[in-house]
Amino acid sequence: MGGNHSETETMSTDWPYDPETGEITEAPKLNVAEYSVTEISHALKKTLEDTFGHVRVRGEISGYRGPHSSGHCYFSIKDEGAKLDAVIWRGVFSKVRAKMQEGLEVVATGKITSYPGKSNYQIVIENIEPAGVGALMVLLEERKRKLAAEGLFDADRKKPLPYLPKLIGIVTSPTGAVIRDILHRLSDRFPRHVMVWPVRVQGETSAAEVAAAVRGFNDMANGPDLLIVARGGGSLEDLWGFNEEIVVRAVAESRIPVISAVGHETDTTLIDLVSDHRAPTPTAAAERAVPVRADLLAELASLNARQSRGMARFFDERRTKLRSAARALPKPDEFLALVRQRFDTVAARLPQALRSNVQHHRVDLARISGRLSFAPIQQRQVEQKRRLGDLGLRHHRAMSRALQTFKDRLASESKLLAAMSYKSVLARGFAVVRDANDAPIRLASAVTPGQALKIEFADDKLDVTARKKTAQGELF
């Protein structure tokens, strides 16, 4: 009883109850405020946002599935001991430079808040980037393997560079040392027309601007013959725009050969692997783009001299061969002598042959006519006369043709003789100098003062006497 009484007294101080039945008659009145679920959620949200504000969180991307159909992106950032939900709104996600992928260690900047609908807290990310150079290198190697698997870096895809481009397109910043170095080097080696497409070579928009410039040059109706994409050296983060897929694919699709000159000699970006030629520096790119004009002029002069010497040797050889062939030819008189002799022989035999032929036919006619009666004889005589007349006419025609043939051959060979004769040379204004024995004199050094000479012109000959020689060896 005592125990029960004591318990009853304790309850009576805290809870109203009916002594007869022992039942509580009303709820106890406490000094704790009462909240709705929504009120608690909003209070927690405000407390989180006021306490943390903007934070930078380092961790590994987990549960990344790409952007939602709404354009927003939902995933988690975790480390060894915890996991934090994360969200990137659509407008921010389109500006994110880093490539989001599962397992990538990142540093996210944003606001800590809560999502009342699921009673959990999260970070609303405003900027996200790979955590250090190591992460960038992992991302770079993964992208490099992907693009290499597509064949974008294959050697057989690379186009030959033009030897001397008429117009060179340059994609770079319009200010700074890079464009000045390229223009100065081109001016020194071989001045060419240059078209500059100004772009940002660092920052979030640099990759899109460089890709647009490469495609813009390719879309021109009369575009450049060669492109140079260039910027100075820098860190991996500074050169990251030239590792973006949009730039690599634009260069791979370019119909115009591309020289990449990004960074210093030790810097390597993906544009170096896909370009048609990689230059270690912007100055080296200009040197590869054009040859040295002075060297070309020297080589041209050397080739011209070699050509002149070669032509001179060619004509000397031909002249020597022509002289040798001319010495082997018979003299014109000897060439026509046999033909003339044959013609004279035939012409001398022709009258006697004609007389013999007529006498032979006359004898045959007399022999035949003795065996014939008068009437048949008369008839045969008439026929014989007709035949003799026909034979005479045929003989006359044959002789005329033979004589004409000989005349034509004689005229042709006379023309050949005239063409080969030295007199045709005299007709063109030259003269032949002979000594007293009619021997031709070919050199002035063979003439002595007082020597009697004969000079033959086209129309006449003159007898002259050599008087003396001048200092130059000329005769007067």
C-alpha positions as CSV (number, residue, x, y, z in Angstrom):
1,M,0.0,0.0,0.0
2,G,2.7,2.4,1.0
3,G,4.4,1.8,-2.3
4,N,1.2,2.3,-4.2
5,H,0.4,5.4,-2.2
6,S,3.7,6.9,-2.9
7,E,3.3,6.3,-6.7
8,T,-0.2,7.8,-6.6
9,E,1.1,10.9,-4.9
10,T,3.9,11.2,-7.6
11,M,1.4,10.9,-10.4
12,S,-0.9,13.4,-8.8
13,T,1.8,16.0,-8.9
14,D,2.3,15.4,-12.7
15,W,-0.9,14.0,-14.2
16,P,-4.6,14.7,-13.2
17,Y,-6.4,11.4,-12.4
18,D,-9.6,10.1,-10.9
19,P,-8.9,8.6,-7.4
20,E,-11.7,6.1,-7.6
21,T,-10.8,4.6,-11.0
22,G,-7.2,5.7,-11.2
23,E,-7.5,6.9,-14.8
24,I,-5.9,10.1,-16.0
25,T,-8.5,12.8,-16.6
26,E,-6.5,15.2,-18.9
27,A,-3.1,15.5,-20.7
28,P,-0.3,17.1,-18.8
29,K,0.6,20.7,-19.6
30,L,4.4,21.0,-20.7
31,N,6.6,24.1,-21.2
32,V,7.9,22.9,-24.7
33,A,6.8,24.7,-27.9
34,E,5.0,22.7,-30.5
35,Y,6.0,22.8,-34.3
36,S,4.7,21.4,-37.5
37,V,6.9,19.3,-39.7
38,T,7.1,22.1,-42.3
39,E,8.1,24.6,-39.6
40,I,10.9,22.3,-38.4
41,S,12.1,21.6,-41.9
42,H,12.3,25.3,-42.8
43,A,14.0,26.1,-39.5
44,L,16.6,23.5,-40.1
45,K,17.1,24.8,-43.6
46,K,17.6,28.4,-42.4
47,T,20.0,27.2,-39.6
48,L,22.2,25.3,-42.1
49,E,22.3,28.2,-44.6
50,D,23.0,30.8,-41.9
51,T,25.7,28.6,-40.3
52,F,27.7,27.5,-43.3
53,G,26.8,29.8,-46.2
54,H,29.3,29.3,-49.1
55,V,31.6,26.3,-48.6
56,R,34.3,24.5,-50.6
57,V,33.9,20.7,-50.4
58,R,36.5,18.2,-51.5
59,G,35.4,14.7,-52.4
60,E,34.8,12.0,-55.0
61,I,31.8,12.1,-57.4
62,S,29.4,9.3,-56.7
63,G,26.2,8.2,-58.3
64,Y,26.7,10.5,-61.4
65,R,24.2,9.7,-64.1
66,G,24.4,12.9,-66.2
67,P,21.9,15.7,-66.3
68,H,18.2,15.0,-65.6
69,S,15.6,15.5,-68.3
70,S,15.0,18.9,-66.7
71,G,18.6,19.9,-67.2
72,H,19.5,19.8,-63.6
73,C,22.2,17.4,-62.4
74,Y,21.9,15.2,-59.2
75,F,24.7,13.2,-57.6
76,S,26.7,12.8,-54.4
77,I,30.1,13.8,-53.1
78,K,31.7,11.4,-50.7
79,D,34.9,10.6,-48.9
80,E,36.0,7.8,-46.6
81,G,33.5,8.6,-43.8
82,A,30.5,10.4,-45.3
83,K,28.4,11.3,-48.3
84,L,26.9,14.6,-49.2
85,D,24.0,15.0,-51.7
86,A,24.7,17.5,-54.4
87,V,22.8,19.3,-57.1
88,I,23.8,21.6,-60.0
89,W,21.0,23.6,-61.5
90,R,20.6,23.6,-65.3
91,G,22.0,27.2,-65.8
92,V,25.1,26.4,-63.9
93,F,25.7,23.0,-65.4
94,S,25.9,24.4,-68.9
95,K,28.9,26.5,-67.8
96,V,30.8,23.8,-65.9
97,R,34.2,23.5,-67.5
98,A,35.3,20.2,-65.9
99,K,34.1,17.0,-67.3
100,M,31.8,15.3,-64.8
101,Q,32.4,11.6,-64.4
102,E,32.0,8.9,-61.8
103,G,34.9,8.6,-59.3
104,L,36.5,11.9,-60.2
105,E,37.9,13.8,-57.2
106,V,36.6,17.4,-57.3
107,V,36.5,20.6,-55.3
108,A,32.9,21.9,-55.3
109,T,31.9,25.4,-54.3
110,G,28.3,26.2,-53.3
111,K,25.7,26.6,-50.5
112,I,24.8,24.0,-47.9
113,T,21.0,23.7,-47.6
114,S,18.4,21.1,-47.0
115,Y,15.7,19.5,-49.1
116,P,12.5,19.3,-46.9
117,G,10.9,16.8,-49.2
118,K,13.4,14.1,-48.2
119,S,14.6,15.4,-44.8
120,N,18.2,15.5,-45.9
121,Y,20.8,18.2,-46.4
122,Q,22.7,18.9,-49.7
123,I,25.1,21.3,-51.4
124,V,23.9,23.4,-54.3
125,I,27.0,23.7,-56.4
126,E,27.9,26.9,-58.2
127,N,31.3,25.8,-59.4
128,I,33.1,22.5,-59.6
129,E,36.6,21.7,-60.8
130,P,39.0,18.7,-60.6
131,A,40.9,18.5,-57.4
132,G,44.5,19.3,-58.5
133,V,46.7,18.4,-61.4
134,G,46.5,14.7,-60.7
135,A,42.8,14.7,-61.3
136,L,43.3,16.7,-64.5
137,M,45.9,14.2,-65.7
138,V,43.5,11.3,-65.1
139,L,40.8,13.1,-67.0
140,L,43.2,14.0,-69.8
141,E,44.4,10.4,-70.2
142,E,40.9,9.1,-70.2
143,R,39.9,11.6,-72.9
144,K,43.1,10.8,-74.9
145,R,42.3,7.1,-74.9
146,K,38.8,7.8,-76.0
147,L,39.7,10.0,-78.9
148,A,42.6,7.8,-80.0
149,A,40.2,4.8,-80.1
150,E,38.2,6.8,-82.7
151,G,41.3,7.2,-84.8
152,L,41.5,11.0,-84.5
153,F,45.3,10.8,-83.8
154,D,46.2,8.3,-86.6
155,A,49.1,9.4,-88.8
156,D,47.3,8.5,-92.0
157,R,44.7,11.2,-91.3
158,K,47.3,14.0,-91.2
159,K,47.4,16.2,-94.3
160,P,50.6,17.5,-95.9
161,L,51.4,21.2,-95.4
162,P,51.5,23.5,-98.5
163,Y,55.0,24.4,-99.5
164,L,54.3,28.1,-99.9
165,P,50.7,29.1,-98.7
166,K,49.3,32.3,-100.2
167,L,47.1,33.0,-97.2
168,I,47.7,31.9,-93.6
169,G,45.0,31.9,-91.0
170,I,46.1,32.4,-87.4
171,V,43.9,31.5,-84.4
172,T,45.2,33.2,-81.3
173,S,44.8,36.2,-79.0
174,P,45.1,39.4,-80.9
175,T,47.3,40.9,-78.1
176,G,50.5,39.6,-76.6
177,A,53.8,38.3,-77.8
178,V,52.5,35.2,-79.7
179,I,51.0,37.1,-82.7
180,R,53.9,39.5,-82.8
181,D,56.4,36.6,-82.9
182,I,54.5,34.8,-85.7
183,L,54.2,37.9,-87.9
184,H,57.8,39.0,-87.3
185,R,59.1,35.5,-88.2
186,L,56.9,35.3,-91.4
187,S,58.2,38.8,-92.4
188,D,61.8,37.7,-92.0
189,R,61.4,34.4,-93.9
190,F,58.9,34.9,-96.6
191,P,56.2,37.6,-96.3
192,R,52.7,36.2,-96.8
193,H,49.1,37.4,-96.4
194,V,47.9,36.7,-92.9
195,M,44.3,36.6,-91.5
196,V,43.9,36.6,-87.7
197,W,40.8,35.2,-86.0
198,P,40.9,36.7,-82.4
199,V,40.0,34.3,-79.6
200,R,40.5,33.9,-75.9
201,V,43.2,31.3,-75.3
202,Q,42.4,30.8,-71.6
203,G,39.2,30.5,-69.6
204,E,35.8,28.9,-69.8
205,T,35.0,30.2,-73.3
206,S,38.4,29.6,-74.9
207,A,37.6,26.1,-76.2
208,A,34.4,27.1,-77.9
209,E,36.0,30.2,-79.4
210,V,39.0,28.2,-80.8
211,A,36.7,25.5,-82.3
212,A,34.4,28.2,-83.8
213,A,37.5,29.9,-85.4
214,V,38.8,26.7,-87.0
215,R,35.4,25.9,-88.4
216,G,34.9,29.5,-89.5
217,F,38.1,29.5,-91.5
218,N,37.0,26.2,-93.2
219,D,33.6,27.7,-94.1
220,M,35.2,30.6,-96.0
221,A,34.8,30.6,-99.8
222,N,38.4,31.7,-100.4
223,G,39.8,30.6,-97.1
224,P,43.4,30.2,-96.0
225,D,45.8,27.5,-97.3
226,L,47.1,26.9,-93.8
227,L,46.0,27.4,-90.2
228,I,48.1,28.1,-87.1
229,V,46.5,27.6,-83.7
230,A,48.9,29.2,-81.1
231,R,49.3,30.5,-77.6
232,G,52.1,30.9,-75.1
233,G,53.1,28.5,-72.3
234,G,51.2,28.0,-69.1
235,S,50.1,25.5,-66.5
236,L,48.0,22.5,-67.3
237,E,44.9,24.5,-66.1
238,D,45.8,27.4,-68.4
239,L,46.1,25.2,-71.4
240,W,43.1,23.1,-70.6
241,G,40.9,24.6,-73.3
242,F,43.1,23.0,-75.9
243,N,42.4,19.6,-74.4
244,E,38.6,19.9,-74.8
245,E,36.8,17.6,-77.2
246,I,35.2,20.4,-79.1
247,V,38.6,21.8,-80.1
248,V,40.0,18.4,-81.0
249,R,37.1,17.4,-83.2
250,A,37.1,20.8,-85.0
251,V,40.8,20.4,-85.9
252,A,40.2,16.7,-87.0
253,E,37.3,17.9,-89.3
254,S,39.3,20.7,-90.8
255,R,39.9,20.5,-94.5
256,I,42.7,23.0,-94.2
257,P,46.0,21.7,-92.8
258,V,46.6,22.8,-89.2
259,I,49.8,23.6,-87.3
260,S,49.4,23.6,-83.5
261,A,51.8,25.8,-81.5
262,V,50.3,25.7,-78.0
263,G,52.6,26.3,-75.0
264,H,56.3,25.6,-74.8
265,E,58.2,22.6,-76.2
266,T,57.6,20.5,-73.1
267,D,53.8,21.2,-73.1
268,T,51.6,18.7,-74.8
269,T,47.9,19.1,-75.4
270,L,45.4,17.0,-77.3
271,I,45.3,19.5,-80.2
272,D,49.0,18.7,-80.7
273,L,48.1,15.0,-81.3
274,V,45.3,15.7,-83.8
275,S,46.9,18.6,-85.8
276,D,48.7,17.9,-89.0
277,H,52.0,19.3,-87.6
278,R,53.0,20.1,-84.0
279,A,55.4,23.0,-83.6
280,P,57.2,23.4,-80.2
281,T,56.7,27.2,-80.2
282,P,54.7,29.8,-82.1
283,T,57.9,31.0,-83.8
284,A,58.7,27.5,-84.9
285,A,55.2,27.3,-86.4
286,A,55.9,30.3,-88.5
287,E,59.2,28.8,-89.6
288,R,57.4,25.6,-90.6
289,A,54.7,27.5,-92.5
290,V,57.0,29.2,-95.1
291,P,60.5,28.6,-96.5
292,V,63.3,31.1,-96.5
293,R,62.9,33.5,-99.5
294,A,66.6,34.2,-99.7
295,D,67.4,30.4,-99.9
296,L,64.8,30.0,-102.6
297,L,66.3,32.8,-104.7
298,A,69.8,31.3,-104.3
299,E,68.6,27.9,-105.3
300,L,66.7,29.4,-108.2
301,A,69.8,31.2,-109.4
302,S,71.8,28.0,-109.1
303,L,69.3,26.0,-111.0
304,N,69.2,28.7,-113.7
305,A,73.0,28.6,-114.1
306,R,72.9,24.8,-114.3
307,Q,70.2,25.0,-117.0
308,S,72.3,27.5,-119.0
309,R,75.4,25.3,-118.8
310,G,73.3,22.3,-119.7
311,M,71.8,24.0,-122.8
312,A,75.3,25.2,-123.9
313,R,76.6,21.7,-123.6
314,F,73.6,20.4,-125.5
315,F,74.0,22.7,-128.4
316,D,77.8,22.1,-128.5
317,E,77.2,18.4,-128.8
318,R,74.6,18.8,-131.5
319,R,76.9,21.2,-133.4
320,T,79.7,18.7,-133.2
321,K,77.5,15.9,-134.4
322,L,76.1,18.0,-137.2
323,R,79.6,18.9,-138.4
324,S,80.6,15.2,-138.3
325,A,77.5,14.2,-140.3
326,A,78.2,17.0,-142.8
327,R,81.8,15.8,-143.4
328,A,80.4,12.3,-144.1
329,L,78.0,13.6,-146.8
330,P,79.3,13.5,-150.4
331,K,79.9,16.8,-152.2
332,P,77.0,18.1,-154.3
333,D,78.8,17.7,-157.6
334,E,79.7,14.1,-156.7
335,F,76.1,13.4,-155.5
336,L,74.7,14.5,-158.9
337,A,77.5,13.3,-161.2
338,L,76.2,9.8,-161.5
339,V,72.7,10.9,-162.2
340,R,73.9,13.3,-164.9
341,Q,76.1,10.6,-166.5
342,R,73.1,8.2,-166.6
343,F,71.0,10.9,-168.1
344,D,73.6,11.7,-170.8
345,T,74.0,8.0,-171.6
346,V,70.3,7.5,-172.0
347,A,69.8,10.7,-174.0
348,A,72.6,9.7,-176.4
349,R,71.2,6.2,-177.0
350,L,67.7,7.3,-177.5
351,P,67.9,8.6,-181.2
352,Q,69.7,5.4,-182.3
353,A,67.2,3.3,-180.5
354,L,64.3,5.0,-182.2
355,R,65.8,4.6,-185.6
356,S,66.6,1.0,-185.0
357,N,63.1,0.4,-183.8
358,V,61.6,2.0,-186.9
359,Q,63.9,0.1,-189.2
360,H,63.1,-3.2,-187.5
361,H,59.4,-2.6,-188.0
362,R,60.0,-1.5,-191.6
363,V,61.8,-4.8,-192.3
364,D,59.1,-6.8,-190.7
365,L,56.5,-5.0,-192.7
366,A,58.3,-5.5,-196.0
367,R,58.8,-9.2,-195.3
368,I,55.1,-9.7,-194.5
369,S,53.9,-7.6,-197.4
370,G,55.6,-9.9,-199.9
371,R,53.4,-12.8,-198.9
372,L,50.2,-10.9,-199.3
373,S,47.9,-10.3,-202.2
374,F,47.4,-6.8,-203.3
375,A,44.0,-6.3,-201.7
376,P,44.9,-7.9,-198.5
377,I,48.3,-6.1,-198.8
378,Q,46.6,-2.8,-199.1
379,Q,44.3,-3.7,-196.2
380,R,47.3,-4.9,-194.2
381,Q,49.3,-1.9,-195.2
382,V,46.5,0.3,-194.0
383,E,46.3,-1.7,-190.8
384,Q,50.1,-1.7,-190.5
385,K,50.2,2.0,-191.0
386,R,47.6,2.4,-188.4
387,R,49.5,0.2,-186.0
388,L,52.7,2.0,-186.8
389,G,50.9,5.3,-186.2
390,D,49.7,4.0,-182.9
391,L,53.2,2.7,-182.0
392,G,54.7,6.0,-183.0
393,L,52.2,7.9,-180.9
394,R,52.8,5.6,-177.9
395,H,56.5,5.8,-178.4
396,H,56.3,9.6,-178.5
397,R,54.3,9.7,-175.4
398,A,56.6,7.3,-173.6
399,M,59.6,9.3,-174.6
400,S,57.9,12.5,-173.5
401,R,57.1,10.9,-170.1
402,A,60.7,9.6,-169.8
403,L,62.2,13.0,-170.7
404,Q,59.8,14.8,-168.2
405,T,60.8,12.3,-165.5
406,F,64.5,13.0,-166.1
407,K,63.8,16.7,-166.2
408,D,61.9,16.6,-162.9
409,R,64.6,14.6,-161.2
410,L,67.3,16.9,-162.6
411,A,65.4,19.9,-161.4
412,S,64.9,18.4,-157.9
413,E,68.5,17.5,-157.6
414,S,69.5,20.9,-159.0
415,K,67.5,22.5,-156.2
416,L,69.1,20.2,-153.6
417,L,72.5,21.1,-155.1
418,A,71.6,24.8,-154.9
419,A,70.4,24.5,-151.3
420,M,73.6,22.7,-150.3
421,S,75.8,25.0,-152.3
422,Y,77.8,27.7,-150.5
423,K,76.3,30.2,-153.1
424,S,73.0,30.2,-151.2
425,V,75.0,31.4,-148.2
426,L,76.5,34.2,-150.3
427,A,73.0,35.3,-151.4
428,R,72.3,36.0,-147.7
429,G,75.1,38.6,-147.5
430,F,78.1,36.5,-146.7
431,A,81.4,36.3,-148.7
432,V,84.2,33.8,-149.3
433,V,87.8,34.8,-149.0
434,R,90.3,32.7,-151.0
435,D,94.1,33.0,-151.5
436,A,95.8,33.2,-154.9
437,N,95.3,29.4,-155.4
438,D,91.6,29.7,-154.7
439,A,92.0,27.9,-151.4
440,P,89.4,29.1,-148.8
441,I,90.8,31.1,-145.9
442,R,88.9,30.5,-142.6
443,L,90.9,32.5,-140.1
444,A,92.2,36.1,-140.1
445,S,95.4,34.8,-138.4
446,A,96.2,32.9,-141.6
447,V,96.5,36.2,-143.7
448,T,99.8,38.0,-143.9
449,P,100.2,41.7,-144.9
450,G,100.6,42.1,-148.7
451,Q,99.0,38.8,-149.5
452,A,96.8,38.7,-152.6
453,L,93.3,37.7,-151.8
454,K,90.1,36.9,-153.8
455,I,86.7,37.8,-152.2
456,E,83.7,36.2,-153.8
457,F,80.3,37.9,-153.3
458,A,76.9,36.7,-154.5
459,D,77.2,38.7,-157.7
460,D,80.9,39.1,-158.5
461,K,84.5,38.5,-157.3
462,L,87.1,41.0,-156.2
463,D,90.9,40.8,-156.1
464,V,92.3,42.6,-153.0
465,T,95.6,42.8,-151.2
466,A,95.9,42.6,-147.4
467,R,97.6,45.7,-146.0
468,K,98.2,45.4,-142.3
469,K,96.6,44.1,-139.0
470,T,95.3,46.3,-136.2
471,A,95.9,45.6,-132.5
472,Q,92.8,43.6,-132.5
473,G,94.0,41.5,-135.4
474,E,91.6,43.0,-138.1
475,L,92.9,43.5,-141.6
476,F,92.8,46.8,-143.5
